[in-house]
Amino acid sequence: MILLQIPAMGEGFAAPIKVSVDRNPVGLEESFQIVFTAAETPDDDPDFSPLEQDFDIISQSTGSSATWHNGKASKSMQWTLNVMARQAGSLIVPPIKFGKDVSQPMVVVVTPGSTAKNLSAEDDIMLEVDAAPKNPFIQSQVIYTVRIYSRIEIVRASLNEPQLADAVIEKLGDDSTYTTQVNGIDYAVTERKYAVFPQKSGRMTIQPLILTAEVLTGSRPNFNGFFGSQLTRTQKAVSKAVDLEVRPAPADYTGANWLSAEHVELAEEWSGDVQQMNVGEPLTRTLTLQARGATVGQLPELNTARTDDRIKVYPDQPVLQEQKKPDGLVAVRQEKIALIPAKAGSYTLPAIEIPWFNTEKQAMETVKIPAVTITAKAAGETEADARTPAATPVKPPENAPAIRTQAEQAGLWLWISVFLAAGWLLTVVYFLRKRPWAKPAETVREKEEETAVFIRSLKKACESNDAGAAKNALINWGRQTYEATSLGAVASCCEARLRDEILELNRILYSKESGRWQGKKLFQAFSEHRARRQLGAREEHSLEPLYRL
């Protein structure tokens, strides 16, 4: 559901009744759903009559659901209305009274006519696709929308998934259904959305989709009984191909990691008072990075700055989430770090800065958490004592006479001679090792072929959810790429998301959950890791091919 709310008007909106629509904007000739959701039973039945000023109510239904989580029960009630707007423009869904409880208002944008584009209304079934934007930046989000128009009854239908090499594609939410008119003819519409993230620059084409449907013929067989069902026929509809012109990362982008998104937020929380820490006791810092219009694979590590050696740092496994909303993907990375000071005093944690590219403003921005000073004190010590710096040892005068015996001077010259000889030897060894040796082209080709074999093996293992085969393929790839011979060693050489997925695979292999391992996330992280390595080098504007399950 798309939540587009405006500020509350008045004091009567304390009741937790949320309002949402299945899509926004909508066409003037299209029906859409308005959903009212209450977490608790409201004061009374709703009065929907204020809606009739700007909307025609076609139908309405009521439902409820109950869930049980962590020993607590929760209930949800929903009122779903199918409506059509009476005029175009920015219309307000007014506050609806549920007795003494009142819902929040919201804005719905209604466009003139239908969202259907270039449809002739000559066919019983039509398939329309669209993508926005058509000239995105590399690894930026493109919303790919599929609409199925039908004016006859469909018994069964199948639609293939969009195909685009070198791209990450994620389906967004549930399908929405509504009615519309095309050239004066009524059609039932099913709308489906995908988030597409191109992984290389240049022209890319999303191939046409094919809808295969069984529809009623309108005639009946001449016999009755068990086999007396209506006859059907198979009908197909084919969409157009969609071309994308993918732009490379801007030359003036100076961030270490390319992160493109529509909006980014960075926040921190502490489990206690940073000015009242006790030596030997932990204090937990929680860092959360949220990006709208990005995948979790694009989010960088947050706790990378080196802290004071007198503070012990214990990071937890990061929590990665992707929220698939109708208007796009929202990626969240959360890291928890336990800090334990070993000595009393004040310590400064450096600022955290995450540069990113705003795809809406098409400009580079930075989210930041300022430097934090924490104060730790020993048992019974006051805060002022903890902030008092330790005494600085007294240095001897710089011009104090150095008195050495003859034996000490002789020993000094001996060590200087040994040092110079060792330095000369190391220099010779260094230049011999740095001497360029041309690798035969055949050897390079063989290595590339072996790498391709390892990647295909990993892809196959992840598709079949074979944890053991995935481990072997990763170790073979890691041995060749990083000279790593274990999953832990391979993980330590990889970026955050791939490292986390490899460590999760390693954990599952030695637990009772190995039969339930799902390899899709690991291979997606692996593909994005290889693509970003190529992008980070900035030798070309395109990424290595991205393998996608």
Secondary structure, 3 states (H helix, E strand, C coil): CECCECCCCCCCCCCCEEEEECCCCEECCCEEEEEEEECCCCCCCCECHHHHHCEEEEEEEEEEEEEEECCEEEEEEEEEEEEEECCCEEEEECCCEECCEECCCEEEEEECCCCCCCCCCCCCEEEEEEEECCCCECCCCEEEEEEEEECCCEEEEEECCCCCCCEEEEEEEEEEEEEEEECCEEEEEEEEEEEEEECCCEEEEECCCEEEEEEECCCCCCCCCCCCCCCEEEEEEECCCEEEEEECCCCCCCCCCCCEECEEEEEEEECCCCCCEECCCCEEEEEEEEEECCCHHHCCCCCCCCCCCCEEEEECCCEEEEEEECCEEEEEEEEEEEEEECCCEEEEECCEEEEEEECCCCEEEEEEECCEEEEEECCCCCHHHHHCCCCCCCCCCCCCCCCCCHHHHHHHHHHHHHHHHHHHHHHHHHHHHHCCCCCCHHHHHHHHHHHHHHHHHHHHHHHCCCHHHHHHHHHHHHHHHHCCCCHHHHHHCCCHHHHHHHHHHHHHHCCCCHHHCCCHHHHHHHHHHHHHHHHHHCCCCCCCCCCCC
